[in-house]
Amino acid sequence: MKSFADKIKNAREEKKLLLRQVAAALEIDQAIISKFERGERKPSKEQVERFATFYNLDKTQLITDWLSDKIAYALYEEDNFTEVLKVAEEKARYLKNKSK
């Protein structure tokens, strides 16, 4: 299963781009992009959207990969992660309905 980091690194390598070329195009420091690609730092949603546009990747899928990575890393050491996910889903549905 590929992570967000894997996807953006693979996209860059497939296009045969150097980190500095991507950094210049996205106006993000080269060292930060390198950390994104190694999974050492998490980008903002805006940055994820910029990567999707730049690499011509499906924005919804890339955001899903990014968010699921954040959730997985927050929960992977918890024994009750399944229960936490169920409760979080219920809360998200409640908040979504409340905001309508």
C-alpha positions as CSV (number, residue, x, y, z in Angstrom):
1,M,0.0,0.0,0.0
2,K,1.6,3.3,-1.1
3,S,1.8,6.2,1.2
4,F,1.4,9.9,0.2
5,A,5.2,10.1,0.3
6,D,5.6,7.2,-2.0
7,K,3.1,8.6,-4.5
8,I,4.7,12.1,-4.8
9,K,8.2,10.6,-5.0
10,N,7.1,8.1,-7.7
11,A,5.4,10.9,-9.6
12,R,8.6,13.0,-9.6
13,E,10.7,10.1,-10.6
14,E,8.4,9.1,-13.4
15,K,8.6,12.6,-14.8
16,K,12.4,12.5,-14.4
17,L,12.3,15.7,-12.4
18,L,14.9,16.8,-9.9
19,L,13.8,18.0,-6.4
20,R,15.0,21.5,-7.2
21,Q,12.7,21.6,-10.3
22,V,9.7,20.6,-8.3
23,A,10.6,23.0,-5.5
24,A,10.9,25.9,-8.0
25,A,7.6,25.1,-9.6
26,L,5.7,24.6,-6.4
27,E,7.5,27.4,-4.5
28,I,8.3,25.0,-1.6
29,D,11.8,24.6,-0.2
30,Q,13.7,21.7,-1.7
31,A,14.6,20.3,1.7
32,I,11.0,20.3,2.8
33,I,9.9,18.4,-0.4
34,S,12.6,15.9,0.3
35,K,11.2,15.4,3.9
36,F,7.7,15.0,2.4
37,E,9.0,12.3,0.1
38,R,10.7,10.5,3.0
39,G,7.6,10.8,5.2
40,E,9.5,12.9,7.7
41,R,7.2,15.9,7.4
42,K,3.5,16.2,6.5
43,P,2.4,18.8,4.0
44,S,-0.6,21.1,4.4
45,K,-3.8,20.4,2.5
46,E,-2.9,23.3,0.2
47,Q,0.5,21.8,-0.5
48,V,-1.1,18.4,-1.3
49,E,-3.5,20.1,-3.8
50,R,-0.5,21.8,-5.4
51,F,1.3,18.5,-5.8
52,A,-1.8,17.0,-7.3
53,T,-2.1,19.8,-9.9
54,F,1.6,19.8,-10.7
55,Y,1.9,16.1,-11.2
56,N,-1.6,15.8,-12.8
57,L,-2.7,13.4,-10.1
58,D,-6.3,12.9,-8.9
59,K,-6.7,15.5,-6.2
60,T,-9.4,13.7,-4.3
61,Q,-7.3,10.5,-4.2
62,L,-4.1,12.3,-3.2
63,I,-6.0,14.1,-0.3
64,T,-7.4,10.7,0.7
65,D,-3.9,9.2,0.8
66,W,-2.6,12.2,2.8
67,L,-5.4,12.2,5.4
68,S,-5.3,8.4,5.8
69,D,-1.6,8.6,6.4
70,K,-2.2,11.1,9.1
71,I,-4.8,9.0,10.8
72,A,-2.9,5.8,10.5
73,Y,0.2,7.3,12.1
74,A,-1.9,8.7,14.9
75,L,-3.5,5.3,15.6
76,Y,-1.1,2.5,14.7
77,E,0.2,2.0,18.3
78,E,-3.3,2.0,19.8
79,D,-4.8,-1.4,20.6
80,N,-8.3,-0.1,20.2
81,F,-7.8,1.7,16.9
82,T,-10.8,0.0,15.3
83,E,-13.1,1.3,18.0
84,V,-11.5,4.8,17.8
85,L,-12.2,4.8,14.0
86,K,-15.8,3.9,14.5
87,V,-16.4,6.6,17.1
88,A,-14.5,9.1,14.9
89,E,-16.7,8.2,11.9
90,E,-19.8,8.8,14.0
91,K,-18.5,12.2,15.2
92,A,-17.6,13.2,11.7
93,R,-21.1,12.3,10.5
94,Y,-22.6,14.3,13.4
95,L,-20.4,17.4,12.7
96,K,-21.2,17.2,8.9
97,N,-25.0,17.1,9.7
98,K,-24.7,19.8,12.3
99,S,-23.1,22.2,9.9
100,K,-25.9,21.8,7.3
